[in-house]
Amino acid sequence: MKASELRQKSDVELSKELLGLRKAQFSLRMQLATQQLNNSSQLGKVRKDVARIKTIQCERAAKK
């Protein structure tokens, strides 16, 4: 997911997206712990997407 796409979303949409990514991250961590995760690079992608959303949320909070 690109930062430019995320910047076009509203605060509510970003919060929903963040919640979904956190759930996906938890699921991936559980799969990793039980050795069921096939593609471990998914963990890094989800982590980076979470960081992008949190960065945009902090930028918006600083502008207010």
N, CA, C and O atoms as a Maestro MAE file, in Angstrom:
{
 s_m_m2io_version
 :::
 2.0.0
}

f_m_ct {
 s_m_title
 :::
 protein
 m_atom[256] {
  # First column is atom index #
  i_m_mmod_type
  r_m_x_coord
  r_m_y_coord
  r_m_z_coord
  i_m_residue_number
  s_m_chain_name
  s_m_pdb_residue_name
  s_m_pdb_atom_name
  i_m_atomic_number
  :::
  1 25 0.834 -1.162 0.000 1 A "MET " " N  " 7
  2 3 0.000 0.000 0.000 1 A "MET " " CA " 6
  3 2 0.889 1.239 0.000 1 A "MET " " C  " 6
  4 15 1.837 1.334 0.779 1 A "MET " " O  " 8
  5 25 0.578 2.170 -0.866 2 A "LYS " " N  " 7
  6 3 1.398 3.371 -0.988 2 A "LYS " " CA " 6
  7 2 0.906 4.457 -0.047 2 A "LYS " " C  " 6
  8 15 -0.277 4.522 0.286 2 A "LYS " " O  " 8
  9 25 1.821 5.297 0.371 3 A "ALA " " N  " 7
  10 3 1.483 6.393 1.277 3 A "ALA " " CA " 6
  11 2 0.526 7.372 0.604 3 A "ALA " " C  " 6
  12 15 -0.345 7.936 1.266 3 A "ALA " " O  " 8
  13 25 0.675 7.576 -0.687 4 A "SER " " N  " 7
  14 3 -0.221 8.503 -1.398 4 A "SER " " CA " 6
  15 2 -1.661 8.001 -1.373 4 A "SER " " C  " 6
  16 15 -2.592 8.801 -1.288 4 A "SER " " O  " 8
  17 25 -1.850 6.696 -1.445 5 A "GLU " " N  " 7
  18 3 -3.195 6.123 -1.362 5 A "GLU " " CA " 6
  19 2 -3.767 6.323 0.037 5 A "GLU " " C  " 6
  20 15 -4.952 6.614 0.199 5 A "GLU " " O  " 8
  21 25 -2.914 6.166 1.039 6 A "LEU " " N  " 7
  22 3 -3.373 6.308 2.412 6 A "LEU " " CA " 6
  23 2 -3.722 7.752 2.752 6 A "LEU " " C  " 6
  24 15 -4.647 8.001 3.526 6 A "LEU " " O  " 8
  25 25 -2.992 8.697 2.182 7 A "ARG " " N  " 7
  26 3 -3.249 10.104 2.473 7 A "ARG " " CA " 6
  27 2 -4.617 10.549 1.955 7 A "ARG " " C  " 6
  28 15 -5.180 11.520 2.461 7 A "ARG " " O  " 8
  29 25 -5.151 9.859 0.965 8 A "GLN " " N  " 7
  30 3 -6.451 10.218 0.403 8 A "GLN " " CA " 6
  31 2 -7.607 9.718 1.263 8 A "GLN " " C  " 6
  32 15 -8.744 10.148 1.074 8 A "GLN " " O  " 8
  33 25 -7.334 8.824 2.198 9 A "LYS " " N  " 7
  34 3 -8.381 8.268 3.039 9 A "LYS " " CA " 6
  35 2 -8.656 9.183 4.228 9 A "LYS " " C  " 6
  36 15 -7.802 9.965 4.647 9 A "LYS " " O  " 8
  37 25 -9.870 9.062 4.759 10 A "SER " " N  " 7
  38 3 -10.239 9.860 5.935 10 A "SER " " CA " 6
  39 2 -9.655 9.230 7.199 10 A "SER " " C  " 6
  40 15 -9.105 8.130 7.171 10 A "SER " " O  " 8
  41 25 -9.791 9.955 8.303 11 A "ASP " " N  " 7
  42 3 -9.267 9.455 9.577 11 A "ASP " " CA " 6
  43 2 -9.968 8.165 9.995 11 A "ASP " " C  " 6
  44 15 -9.333 7.253 10.525 11 A "ASP " " O  " 8
  45 25 -11.264 8.090 9.758 12 A "VAL " " N  " 7
  46 3 -12.030 6.899 10.132 12 A "VAL " " CA " 6
  47 2 -11.590 5.698 9.294 12 A "VAL " " C  " 6
  48 15 -11.434 4.594 9.815 12 A "VAL " " O  " 8
  49 25 -11.393 5.919 8.003 13 A "GLU " " N  " 7
  50 3 -10.945 4.841 7.128 13 A "GLU " " CA " 6
  51 2 -9.548 4.356 7.520 13 A "GLU " " C  " 6
  52 15 -9.262 3.160 7.476 13 A "GLU " " O  " 8
  53 25 -8.690 5.289 7.901 14 A "LEU " " N  " 7
  54 3 -7.342 4.904 8.338 14 A "LEU " " CA " 6
  55 2 -7.397 4.070 9.610 14 A "LEU " " C  " 6
  56 15 -6.647 3.104 9.755 14 A "LEU " " O  " 8
  57 25 -8.276 4.437 10.524 15 A "SER " " N  " 7
  58 3 -8.403 3.679 11.768 15 A "SER " " CA " 6
  59 2 -8.885 2.260 11.495 15 A "SER " " C  " 6
  60 15 -8.396 1.303 12.094 15 A "SER " " O  " 8
  61 25 -9.846 2.133 10.589 16 A "LYS " " N  " 7
  62 3 -10.355 0.803 10.229 16 A "LYS " " CA " 6
  63 2 -9.272 -0.024 9.554 16 A "LYS " " C  " 6
  64 15 -9.131 -1.217 9.820 16 A "LYS " " O  " 8
  65 25 -8.513 0.616 8.682 17 A "GLU " " N  " 7
  66 3 -7.417 -0.065 7.991 17 A "GLU " " CA " 6
  67 2 -6.357 -0.531 8.984 17 A "GLU " " C  " 6
  68 15 -5.837 -1.642 8.876 17 A "GLU " " O  " 8
  69 25 -6.045 0.333 9.953 18 A "LEU " " N  " 7
  70 3 -5.059 -0.001 10.972 18 A "LEU " " CA " 6
  71 2 -5.525 -1.191 11.809 18 A "LEU " " C  " 6
  72 15 -4.739 -2.089 12.114 18 A "LEU " " O  " 8
  73 25 -6.794 -1.193 12.174 19 A "LEU " " N  " 7
  74 3 -7.328 -2.304 12.954 19 A "LEU " " CA " 6
  75 2 -7.239 -3.618 12.176 19 A "LEU " " C  " 6
  76 15 -6.872 -4.652 12.735 19 A "LEU " " O  " 8
  77 25 -7.574 -3.573 10.895 20 A "GLY " " N  " 7
  78 3 -7.477 -4.774 10.065 20 A "GLY " " CA " 6
  79 2 -6.049 -5.272 9.934 20 A "GLY " " C  " 6
  80 15 -5.797 -6.476 9.966 20 A "GLY " " O  " 8
  81 25 -5.117 -4.339 9.786 21 A "LEU " " N  " 7
  82 3 -3.711 -4.724 9.664 21 A "LEU " " CA " 6
  83 2 -3.179 -5.295 10.969 21 A "LEU " " C  " 6
  84 15 -2.370 -6.223 10.955 21 A "LEU " " O  " 8
  85 25 -3.625 -4.750 12.098 22 A "ARG " " N  " 7
  86 3 -3.196 -5.289 13.393 22 A "ARG " " CA " 6
  87 2 -3.692 -6.716 13.580 22 A "ARG " " C  " 6
  88 15 -2.975 -7.567 14.107 22 A "ARG " " O  " 8
  89 25 -4.925 -6.974 13.144 23 A "LYS " " N  " 7
  90 3 -5.466 -8.337 13.231 23 A "LYS " " CA " 6
  91 2 -4.682 -9.282 12.326 23 A "LYS " " C  " 6
  92 15 -4.384 -10.414 12.707 23 A "LYS " " O  " 8
  93 25 -4.352 -8.808 11.128 24 A "ALA " " N  " 7
  94 3 -3.569 -9.621 10.200 24 A "ALA " " CA " 6
  95 2 -2.181 -9.890 10.762 24 A "ALA " " C  " 6
  96 15 -1.646 -10.989 10.617 24 A "ALA " " O  " 8
  97 25 -1.604 -8.883 11.403 25 A "GLN " " N  " 7
  98 3 -0.279 -9.039 11.991 25 A "GLN " " CA " 6
  99 2 -0.307 -10.083 13.112 25 A "GLN " " C  " 6
  100 15 0.593 -10.916 13.216 25 A "GLN " " O  " 8
  101 25 -1.340 -10.030 13.941 26 A "PHE " " N  " 7
  102 3 -1.469 -11.014 15.014 26 A "PHE " " CA " 6
  103 2 -1.602 -12.417 14.437 26 A "PHE " " C  " 6
  104 15 -0.971 -13.359 14.917 26 A "PHE " " O  " 8
  105 25 -2.428 -12.546 13.402 27 A "SER " " N  " 7
  106 3 -2.628 -13.848 12.767 27 A "SER " " CA " 6
  107 2 -1.314 -14.384 12.191 27 A "SER " " C  " 6
  108 15 -1.000 -15.566 12.332 27 A "SER " " O  " 8
  109 25 -0.561 -13.512 11.548 28 A "LEU " " N  " 7
  110 3 0.715 -13.933 10.972 28 A "LEU " " CA " 6
  111 2 1.712 -14.343 12.055 28 A "LEU " " C  " 6
  112 15 2.470 -15.297 11.878 28 A "LEU " " O  " 8
  113 25 1.709 -13.619 13.176 29 A "ARG " " N  " 7
  114 3 2.605 -13.990 14.277 29 A "ARG " " CA " 6
  115 2 2.247 -15.349 14.845 29 A "ARG " " C  " 6
  116 15 3.129 -16.133 15.195 29 A "ARG " " O  " 8
  117 25 0.954 -15.632 14.938 30 A "MET " " N  " 7
  118 3 0.530 -16.940 15.448 30 A "MET " " CA " 6
  119 2 0.917 -18.050 14.467 30 A "MET " " C  " 6
  120 15 1.335 -19.131 14.881 30 A "MET " " O  " 8
  121 25 0.776 -17.780 13.173 31 A "GLN " " N  " 7
  122 3 1.181 -18.761 12.169 31 A "GLN " " CA " 6
  123 2 2.686 -19.005 12.234 31 A "GLN " " C  " 6
  124 15 3.148 -20.135 12.076 31 A "GLN " " O  " 8
  125 25 3.443 -17.939 12.468 32 A "LEU " " N  " 7
  126 3 4.899 -18.081 12.578 32 A "LEU " " CA " 6
  127 2 5.260 -18.930 13.796 32 A "LEU " " C  " 6
  128 15 6.147 -19.782 13.728 32 A "LEU " " O  " 8
  129 25 4.571 -18.692 14.901 33 A "ALA " " N  " 7
  130 3 4.872 -19.422 16.134 33 A "ALA " " CA " 6
  131 2 4.537 -20.904 16.007 33 A "ALA " " C  " 6
  132 15 5.216 -21.748 16.592 33 A "ALA " " O  " 8
  133 25 3.493 -21.221 15.247 34 A "THR " " N  " 7
  134 3 3.099 -22.620 15.081 34 A "THR " " CA " 6
  135 2 3.711 -23.238 13.824 34 A "THR " " C  " 6
  136 15 3.370 -24.355 13.437 34 A "THR " " O  " 8
  137 25 4.610 -22.499 13.202 35 A "GLN " " N  " 7
  138 3 5.329 -22.947 12.001 35 A "GLN " " CA " 6
  139 2 4.395 -23.290 10.847 35 A "GLN " " C  " 6
  140 15 4.630 -24.249 10.113 35 A "GLN " " O  " 8
  141 25 3.339 -22.504 10.694 36 A "GLN " " N  " 7
  142 3 2.417 -22.687 9.580 36 A "GLN " " CA " 6
  143 2 2.554 -21.589 8.532 36 A "GLN " " C  " 6
  144 15 1.873 -21.617 7.508 36 A "GLN " " O  " 8
  145 25 3.428 -20.630 8.785 37 A "LEU " " N  " 7
  146 3 3.589 -19.497 7.880 37 A "LEU " " CA " 6
  147 2 4.485 -19.893 6.716 37 A "LEU " " C  " 6
  148 15 5.632 -20.297 6.910 37 A "LEU " " O  " 8
  149 25 3.951 -19.774 5.506 38 A "ASN " " N  " 7
  150 3 4.707 -20.145 4.309 38 A "ASN " " CA " 6
  151 2 5.605 -19.012 3.827 38 A "ASN " " C  " 6
  152 15 6.759 -19.236 3.463 38 A "ASN " " O  " 8
  153 25 5.071 -17.804 3.829 39 A "ASN " " N  " 7
  154 3 5.804 -16.662 3.294 39 A "ASN " " CA " 6
  155 2 6.065 -15.668 4.426 39 A "ASN " " C  " 6
  156 15 5.192 -14.870 4.766 39 A "ASN " " O  " 8
  157 25 7.243 -15.713 4.998 40 A "SER " " N  " 7
  158 3 7.551 -14.863 6.150 40 A "SER " " CA " 6
  159 2 7.720 -13.399 5.771 40 A "SER " " C  " 6
  160 15 7.754 -12.547 6.659 40 A "SER " " O  " 8
  161 25 7.825 -13.078 4.500 41 A "SER " " N  " 7
  162 3 7.961 -11.680 4.097 41 A "SER " " CA " 6
  163 2 6.665 -10.909 4.291 41 A "SER " " C  " 6
  164 15 6.668 -9.678 4.301 41 A "SER " " O  " 8
  165 25 5.557 -11.625 4.446 42 A "GLN " " N  " 7
  166 3 4.274 -10.971 4.694 42 A "GLN " " CA " 6
  167 2 4.314 -10.191 6.007 42 A "GLN " " C  " 6
  168 15 3.712 -9.123 6.117 42 A "GLN " " O  " 8
  169 25 5.018 -10.722 6.993 43 A "LEU " " N  " 7
  170 3 5.124 -10.050 8.288 43 A "LEU " " CA " 6
  171 2 5.738 -8.662 8.135 43 A "LEU " " C  " 6
  172 15 5.238 -7.693 8.707 43 A "LEU " " O  " 8
  173 25 6.798 -8.567 7.380 44 A "GLY " " N  " 7
  174 3 7.459 -7.283 7.165 44 A "GLY " " CA " 6
  175 2 6.586 -6.300 6.413 44 A "GLY " " C  " 6
  176 15 6.576 -5.109 6.723 44 A "GLY " " O  " 8
  177 25 5.854 -6.791 5.425 45 A "LYS " " N  " 7
  178 3 4.970 -5.907 4.648 45 A "LYS " " CA " 6
  179 2 3.869 -5.330 5.525 45 A "LYS " " C  " 6
  180 15 3.557 -4.142 5.443 45 A "LYS " " O  " 8
  181 25 3.286 -6.172 6.360 46 A "VAL " " N  " 7
  182 3 2.218 -5.706 7.243 46 A "VAL " " CA " 6
  183 2 2.768 -4.702 8.252 46 A "VAL " " C  " 6
  184 15 2.133 -3.685 8.530 46 A "VAL " " O  " 8
  185 25 3.947 -4.988 8.799 47 A "ARG " " N  " 7
  186 3 4.562 -4.076 9.763 47 A "ARG " " CA " 6
  187 2 4.815 -2.702 9.146 47 A "ARG " " C  " 6
  188 15 4.576 -1.676 9.783 47 A "ARG " " O  " 8
  189 25 5.294 -2.688 7.914 48 A "LYS " " N  " 7
  190 3 5.570 -1.426 7.239 48 A "LYS " " CA " 6
  191 2 4.289 -0.661 6.929 48 A "LYS " " C  " 6
  192 15 4.261 0.566 7.022 48 A "LYS " " O  " 8
  193 25 3.224 -1.380 6.559 49 A "ASP " " N  " 7
  194 3 1.935 -0.733 6.307 49 A "ASP " " CA " 6
  195 2 1.383 -0.109 7.591 49 A "ASP " " C  " 6
  196 15 0.832 0.991 7.561 49 A "ASP " " O  " 8
  197 25 1.533 -0.810 8.714 50 A "VAL " " N  " 7
  198 3 1.098 -0.261 10.001 50 A "VAL " " CA " 6
  199 2 1.883 1.015 10.294 50 A "VAL " " C  " 6
  200 15 1.309 2.011 10.735 50 A "VAL " " O  " 8
  201 25 3.172 0.985 10.055 51 A "ALA " " N  " 7
  202 3 4.014 2.159 10.306 51 A "ALA " " CA " 6
  203 2 3.611 3.325 9.414 51 A "ALA " " C  " 6
  204 15 3.608 4.473 9.858 51 A "ALA " " O  " 8
  205 25 3.273 3.044 8.167 52 A "ARG " " N  " 7
  206 3 2.852 4.110 7.252 52 A "ARG " " CA " 6
  207 2 1.575 4.782 7.758 52 A "ARG " " C  " 6
  208 15 1.467 6.009 7.765 52 A "ARG " " O  " 8
  209 25 0.622 3.974 8.176 53 A "ILE " " N  " 7
  210 3 -0.652 4.524 8.658 53 A "ILE " " CA " 6
  211 2 -0.430 5.339 9.922 53 A "ILE " " C  " 6
  212 15 -0.981 6.430 10.061 53 A "ILE " " O  " 8
  213 25 0.365 4.824 10.837 54 A "LYS " " N  " 7
  214 3 0.609 5.554 12.085 54 A "LYS " " CA " 6
  215 2 1.352 6.859 11.817 54 A "LYS " " C  " 6
  216 15 1.109 7.855 12.499 54 A "LYS " " O  " 8
  217 25 2.244 6.870 10.845 55 A "THR " " N  " 7
  218 3 2.965 8.087 10.482 55 A "THR " " CA " 6
  219 2 2.002 9.140 9.949 55 A "THR " " C  " 6
  220 15 2.086 10.309 10.326 55 A "THR " " O  " 8
  221 25 1.099 8.734 9.083 56 A "ILE " " N  " 7
  222 3 0.125 9.667 8.514 56 A "ILE " " CA " 6
  223 2 -0.804 10.188 9.599 56 A "ILE " " C  " 6
  224 15 -1.150 11.370 9.601 56 A "ILE " " O  " 8
  225 25 -1.212 9.323 10.519 57 A "GLN " " N  " 7
  226 3 -2.066 9.768 11.615 57 A "GLN " " CA " 6
  227 2 -1.348 10.786 12.497 57 A "GLN " " C  " 6
  228 15 -1.960 11.762 12.932 57 A "GLN " " O  " 8
  229 25 -0.072 10.574 12.762 58 A "CYS " " N  " 7
  230 3 0.707 11.530 13.570 58 A "CYS " " CA " 6
  231 2 0.884 12.849 12.834 58 A "CYS " " C  " 6
  232 15 0.830 13.911 13.454 58 A "CYS " " O  " 8
  233 25 1.094 12.802 11.520 59 A "GLU " " N  " 7
  234 3 1.221 14.023 10.739 59 A "GLU " " CA " 6
  235 2 -0.061 14.839 10.806 59 A "GLU " " C  " 6
  236 15 -0.024 16.059 10.961 59 A "GLU " " O  " 8
  237 25 -1.194 14.157 10.688 60 A "ARG " " N  " 7
  238 3 -2.488 14.848 10.744 60 A "ARG " " CA " 6
  239 2 -2.749 15.414 12.134 60 A "ARG " " C  " 6
  240 15 -3.313 16.500 12.266 60 A "ARG " " O  " 8
  241 25 -2.347 14.696 13.159 61 A "ALA " " N  " 7
  242 3 -2.548 15.187 14.527 61 A "ALA " " CA " 6
  243 2 -1.680 16.422 14.793 61 A "ALA " " C  " 6
  244 15 -2.089 17.316 15.534 61 A "ALA " " O  " 8
  245 25 -0.508 16.476 14.206 62 A "ALA " " N  " 7
  246 3 0.393 17.603 14.408 62 A "ALA " " CA " 6
  247 2 -0.132 18.869 13.721 62 A "ALA " " C  " 6
  248 15 0.132 19.986 14.167 62 A "ALA " " O  " 8
  249 25 -0.872 18.678 12.639 63 A "LYS " " N  " 7
  250 3 -1.419 19.836 11.903 63 A "LYS " " CA " 6
  251 2 -2.580 20.477 12.642 63 A "LYS " " C  " 6
  252 15 -2.863 21.659 12.442 63 A "LYS " " O  " 8
  253 25 -3.250 19.721 13.488 64 A "LYS " " N  " 7
  254 3 -4.439 20.247 14.185 64 A "LYS " " CA " 6
  255 2 -4.078 21.153 15.329 64 A "LYS " " C  " 6
  256 15 -4.963 21.671 16.009 64 A "LYS " " O  " 8
  :::
 }
 m_bond[255] {
  # First column is bond index #
  i_m_from
  i_m_to
  i_m_order
  :::
  1 1 2 1
  2 2 3 1
  3 3 4 2
  4 3 5 1
  5 5 6 1
  6 6 7 1
  7 7 8 2
  8 7 9 1
  9 9 10 1
  10 10 11 1
  11 11 12 2
  12 11 13 1
  13 13 14 1
  14 14 15 1
  15 15 16 2
  16 15 17 1
  17 17 18 1
  18 18 19 1
  19 19 20 2
  20 19 21 1
  21 21 22 1
  22 22 23 1
  23 23 24 2
  24 23 25 1
  25 25 26 1
  26 26 27 1
  27 27 28 2
  28 27 29 1
  29 29 30 1
  30 30 31 1
  31 31 32 2
  32 31 33 1
  33 33 34 1
  34 34 35 1
  35 35 36 2
  36 35 37 1
  37 37 38 1
  38 38 39 1
  39 39 40 2
  40 39 41 1
  41 41 42 1
  42 42 43 1
  43 43 44 2
  44 43 45 1
  45 45 46 1
  46 46 47 1
  47 47 48 2
  48 47 49 1
  49 49 50 1
  50 50 51 1
  51 51 52 2
  52 51 53 1
  53 53 54 1
  54 54 55 1
  55 55 56 2
  56 55 57 1
  57 57 58 1
  58 58 59 1
  59 59 60 2
  60 59 61 1
  61 61 62 1
  62 62 63 1
  63 63 64 2
  64 63 65 1
  65 65 66 1
  66 66 67 1
  67 67 68 2
  68 67 69 1
  69 69 70 1
  70 70 71 1
  71 71 72 2
  72 71 73 1
  73 73 74 1
  74 74 75 1
  75 75 76 2
  76 75 77 1
  77 77 78 1
  78 78 79 1
  79 79 80 2
  80 79 81 1
  81 81 82 1
  82 82 83 1
  83 83 84 2
  84 83 85 1
  85 85 86 1
  86 86 87 1
  87 87 88 2
  88 87 89 1
  89 89 90 1
  90 90 91 1
  91 91 92 2
  92 91 93 1
  93 93 94 1
  94 94 95 1
  95 95 96 2
  96 95 97 1
  97 97 98 1
  98 98 99 1
  99 99 100 2
  100 99 101 1
  101 101 102 1
  102 102 103 1
  103 103 104 2
  104 103 105 1
  105 105 106 1
  106 106 107 1
  107 107 108 2
  108 107 109 1
  109 109 110 1
  110 110 111 1
  111 111 112 2
  112 111 113 1
  113 113 114 1
  114 114 115 1
  115 115 116 2
  116 115 117 1
  117 117 118 1
  118 118 119 1
  119 119 120 2
  120 119 121 1
  121 121 122 1
  122 122 123 1
  123 123 124 2
  124 123 125 1
  125 125 126 1
  126 126 127 1
  127 127 128 2
  128 127 129 1
  129 129 130 1
  130 130 131 1
  131 131 132 2
  132 131 133 1
  133 133 134 1
  134 134 135 1
  135 135 136 2
  136 135 137 1
  137 137 138 1
  138 138 139 1
  139 139 140 2
  140 139 141 1
  141 141 142 1
  142 142 143 1
  143 143 144 2
  144 143 145 1
  145 145 146 1
  146 146 147 1
  147 147 148 2
  148 147 149 1
  149 149 150 1
  150 150 151 1
  151 151 152 2
  152 151 153 1
  153 153 154 1
  154 154 155 1
  155 155 156 2
  156 155 157 1
  157 157 158 1
  158 158 159 1
  159 159 160 2
  160 159 161 1
  161 161 162 1
  162 162 163 1
  163 163 164 2
  164 163 165 1
  165 165 166 1
  166 166 167 1
  167 167 168 2
  168 167 169 1
  169 169 170 1
  170 170 171 1
  171 171 172 2
  172 171 173 1
  173 173 174 1
  174 174 175 1
  175 175 176 2
  176 175 177 1
  177 177 178 1
  178 178 179 1
  179 179 180 2
  180 179 181 1
  181 181 182 1
  182 182 183 1
  183 183 184 2
  184 183 185 1
  185 185 186 1
  186 186 187 1
  187 187 188 2
  188 187 189 1
  189 189 190 1
  190 190 191 1
  191 191 192 2
  192 191 193 1
  193 193 194 1
  194 194 195 1
  195 195 196 2
  196 195 197 1
  197 197 198 1
  198 198 199 1
  199 199 200 2
  200 199 201 1
  201 201 202 1
  202 202 203 1
  203 203 204 2
  204 203 205 1
  205 205 206 1
  206 206 207 1
  207 207 208 2
  208 207 209 1
  209 209 210 1
  210 210 211 1
  211 211 212 2
  212 211 213 1
  213 213 214 1
  214 214 215 1
  215 215 216 2
  216 215 217 1
  217 217 218 1
  218 218 219 1
  219 219 220 2
  220 219 221 1
  221 221 222 1
  222 222 223 1
  223 223 224 2
  224 223 225 1
  225 225 226 1
  226 226 227 1
  227 227 228 2
  228 227 229 1
  229 229 230 1
  230 230 231 1
  231 231 232 2
  232 231 233 1
  233 233 234 1
  234 234 235 1
  235 235 236 2
  236 235 237 1
  237 237 238 1
  238 238 239 1
  239 239 240 2
  240 239 241 1
  241 241 242 1
  242 242 243 1
  243 243 244 2
  244 243 245 1
  245 245 246 1
  246 246 247 1
  247 247 248 2
  248 247 249 1
  249 249 250 1
  250 250 251 1
  251 251 252 2
  252 251 253 1
  253 253 254 1
  254 254 255 1
  255 255 256 2
  :::
 }
}
